[in-house]
Amino acid sequence: MSSSRHIYYVAREMFPACLLAGVGMVVAGCYIDMLKSSVWSSLIIYIFVGHFNFERGKYF
């Protein structure tokens, strides 16, 4: 009986920490993904704008 109560106590103590760690990992993953995608989109925009300016400078 006392061992099952001990397991319940440990699970009750561990659950919020595990939940918090899981949420933190998801948030960090989304943030890193957003950061990566924003870097890629700015790189693509930079290449496109640079190419456009180069073409415009060549013609005009």
C-alpha positions in Angstrom: 0.0 0.0 0.0 2.7 2.4 0.9 4.7 1.7 -2.2 1.7 2.5 -4.5 1.2 5.7 -2.5 4.9 6.5 -3.0 4.6 5.9 -6.7 1.5 8.2 -6.8 3.4 10.9 -4.9 6.4 10.6 -7.3 4.1 10.7 -10.3 2.2 13.7 -8.9 5.5 15.5 -8.3 7.0 14.6 -11.7 3.9 15.3 -13.9 4.1 19.1 -13.7 7.8 19.1 -14.4 7.4 16.7 -17.4 4.5 18.8 -18.7 6.5 22.0 -18.4 9.5 20.4 -20.1 7.3 19.1 -22.9 5.6 22.5 -23.4 9.0 24.2 -23.3 10.4 21.9 -25.9 7.4 22.5 -28.2 7.7 26.2 -27.8 11.4 26.1 -28.4 11.0 24.0 -31.5 8.3 26.3 -32.9 10.5 29.4 -32.1 13.6 27.8 -33.8 11.4 26.8 -36.8 10.0 30.3 -37.0 13.5 31.7 -36.8 14.8 29.4 -39.5 11.9 30.1 -41.8 12.2 33.9 -41.3 16.0 33.6 -42.0 15.2 31.6 -45.2 12.5 34.0 -46.3 14.7 37.1 -45.7 17.5 35.4 -47.7 15.1 34.6 -50.6 13.8 38.2 -50.5 17.4 39.5 -50.4 18.4 37.4 -53.4 15.3 38.4 -55.3 15.6 42.1 -54.5 19.3 42.1 -55.3 18.7 40.3 -58.6 15.9 42.7 -59.4 18.1 45.7 -58.6 20.9 44.2 -60.7 18.6 43.7 -63.7 17.1 47.2 -63.3 20.6 48.7 -63.1 21.6 46.8 -66.3 18.7 48.0 -68.3 18.3 51.6 -67.0 
